[in-house]
Amino acid sequence: MNKRAILNKIIAKLVGELETYFRAAQFSRAEATHESNKAENKYDTRGLEASYLARGQSKQLADLEAAIAEFEKLGVKKFSGTDAIGVGALVELDQGGGRDFYFLGPRAGGTEIEHDRKEILVITPQSPLGEQLVGKKSGDTFSLKLGRETRTAKIVSVE
């Protein structure tokens, strides 16, 4: 698979999310400072709640900006069958018949993209699956723990 194209799709998805959060944060800031949200009594917390929302959205904006910057810095590294899995690896797993694709990224775990009609999920080294994959190689088999369930997974390929 073309990892440069995959990286570009991940960045584009994050930029789209950034734009959405930016608009939402602007709206929340305007709402928090609007005169109609001025407290009418000590129990009226509309303005305070809107300011908390605006602060949370601003934090999310900062996190997305940092994730975009890290993905833009991330070079396309070609992993061979003997290389240990690390950040930048595209991993194909066989989990009992189903094949799934994961991109081990520096941030933005949970981001999903589609490439060549395949869904690819971004995971981080800190995620439960990421922790289990880091250091393994193509062909390795391991026990994948998902909540209370444990299943065997095989690393089909690492790019």
C-alpha positions as CSV (number, residue, x, y, z in Angstrom):
1,M,0.0,0.0,0.0
2,N,1.1,3.6,-0.6
3,K,1.9,4.8,2.9
4,R,2.4,8.4,1.7
5,A,-1.2,8.4,0.5
6,I,-2.3,6.9,3.8
7,L,-0.5,9.6,5.8
8,N,-2.0,12.3,3.6
9,K,-5.5,10.9,4.2
10,I,-4.9,10.8,8.0
11,I,-3.7,14.4,7.9
12,A,-6.7,15.4,5.7
13,K,-9.1,13.8,8.2
14,L,-7.4,15.5,11.1
15,V,-7.6,18.9,9.3
16,G,-11.3,18.4,8.7
17,E,-11.8,17.6,12.4
18,L,-9.8,20.7,13.2
19,E,-12.0,22.9,11.1
20,T,-15.1,21.5,12.7
21,Y,-13.7,22.1,16.3
22,F,-12.6,25.6,15.3
23,R,-16.1,26.6,14.2
24,A,-17.6,25.0,17.4
25,A,-15.1,26.7,19.6
26,Q,-15.8,30.1,18.0
27,F,-19.6,29.5,18.5
28,S,-19.0,28.5,22.2
29,R,-16.8,31.5,22.9
30,A,-19.5,33.8,21.4
31,E,-22.2,32.0,23.4
32,A,-20.2,32.3,26.7
33,T,-19.7,36.1,26.3
34,H,-23.1,37.0,24.8
35,E,-25.1,39.3,27.0
36,S,-28.1,37.0,27.0
37,N,-26.0,34.5,29.0
38,K,-25.2,37.0,31.8
39,A,-26.2,35.4,35.1
40,E,-29.6,36.6,36.3
41,N,-29.1,35.1,39.8
42,K,-26.5,32.9,41.6
43,Y,-28.1,29.7,40.3
44,D,-27.9,30.8,36.6
45,T,-24.8,29.0,35.2
46,R,-25.5,29.3,31.4
47,G,-22.5,31.5,30.7
48,L,-20.2,29.5,33.0
49,E,-21.2,26.2,31.3
50,A,-20.6,27.8,27.8
51,S,-17.2,28.9,28.9
52,Y,-16.3,25.4,30.1
53,L,-17.4,24.0,26.7
54,A,-15.3,26.6,24.9
55,R,-12.3,25.8,27.0
56,G,-12.7,22.1,26.3
57,Q,-13.0,22.7,22.6
58,S,-9.9,24.9,22.6
59,K,-8.0,22.1,24.2
60,Q,-9.2,19.7,21.6
61,L,-8.1,22.2,18.9
62,A,-4.6,22.3,20.4
63,D,-4.4,18.5,20.6
64,L,-5.5,18.2,16.9
65,E,-2.9,20.8,15.8
66,A,-0.2,18.9,17.7
67,A,-1.3,15.6,16.0
68,I,-1.3,17.2,12.6
69,A,2.2,18.5,13.2
70,E,3.5,15.1,14.3
71,F,2.0,13.3,11.3
72,E,3.4,16.0,8.9
73,K,6.9,15.4,10.5
74,L,6.5,11.6,10.3
75,G,8.6,10.2,7.5
76,V,7.4,7.3,5.4
77,K,9.5,4.4,6.7
78,K,9.4,1.1,4.8
79,F,9.3,-1.8,7.3
80,S,10.6,-5.2,6.2
81,G,9.6,-8.6,7.5
82,T,12.5,-8.5,9.9
83,D,11.9,-5.0,11.3
84,A,10.2,-4.6,14.7
85,I,6.9,-2.8,14.6
86,G,7.1,0.9,15.7
87,V,5.5,4.3,15.0
88,G,4.9,4.6,11.2
89,A,4.2,0.9,10.7
90,L,1.1,-0.3,8.7
91,V,0.1,-3.6,10.3
92,E,-2.2,-6.2,8.8
93,L,-3.6,-8.6,11.5
94,D,-5.5,-11.8,11.1
95,Q,-7.8,-12.1,14.0
96,G,-9.5,-15.5,13.5
97,G,-10.3,-15.1,9.8
98,G,-10.9,-11.4,9.6
99,R,-8.1,-9.2,8.3
100,D,-7.7,-5.7,9.9
101,F,-5.3,-2.9,9.1
102,Y,-3.8,-0.6,11.7
103,F,-1.5,2.3,11.3
104,L,0.7,2.9,14.4
105,G,0.8,6.7,14.7
106,P,2.3,9.1,17.2
107,R,-1.2,10.5,18.2
108,A,-4.8,10.6,17.1
109,G,-5.7,7.1,18.0
110,G,-9.2,6.1,16.9
111,T,-9.0,8.0,13.6
112,E,-10.3,5.9,10.7
113,I,-9.6,6.3,7.0
114,E,-10.4,4.2,4.0
115,H,-7.6,3.4,1.5
116,D,-7.9,1.0,-1.5
117,R,-11.3,-0.1,-0.1
118,K,-9.7,-1.1,3.2
119,E,-10.5,0.5,6.5
120,I,-7.4,1.6,8.4
121,L,-7.5,2.5,12.1
122,V,-4.9,4.7,13.7
123,I,-3.6,3.3,17.0
124,T,-0.9,4.7,19.2
125,P,1.9,2.8,21.1
126,Q,0.1,3.7,24.3
127,S,-3.2,1.9,23.3
128,P,-3.7,-1.7,24.5
129,L,-3.3,-3.1,21.0
130,G,-0.4,-0.8,20.2
131,E,1.4,-1.9,23.4
132,Q,1.0,-5.5,22.2
133,L,2.2,-4.8,18.7
134,V,5.3,-2.7,19.4
135,G,8.5,-4.8,19.0
136,K,6.8,-7.7,17.2
137,K,7.5,-8.7,13.6
138,S,5.6,-10.0,10.6
139,G,4.6,-13.6,11.2
140,D,4.4,-13.3,15.0
141,T,1.4,-14.7,16.7
142,F,0.2,-13.3,20.0
143,S,-2.8,-13.4,22.4
144,L,-4.9,-10.3,21.8
145,K,-6.8,-9.2,24.9
146,L,-10.0,-7.3,24.3
147,G,-11.7,-6.7,27.6
148,R,-12.5,-10.1,29.1
149,E,-12.0,-11.8,25.7
150,T,-8.7,-13.2,24.5
151,R,-8.1,-14.3,21.0
152,T,-5.2,-15.3,18.9
153,A,-3.9,-12.8,16.4
154,K,-1.3,-13.2,13.7
155,I,0.7,-10.4,12.2
156,V,0.2,-11.0,8.4
157,S,2.3,-8.1,7.2
158,V,4.2,-5.0,8.3
159,E,4.8,-2.1,5.9
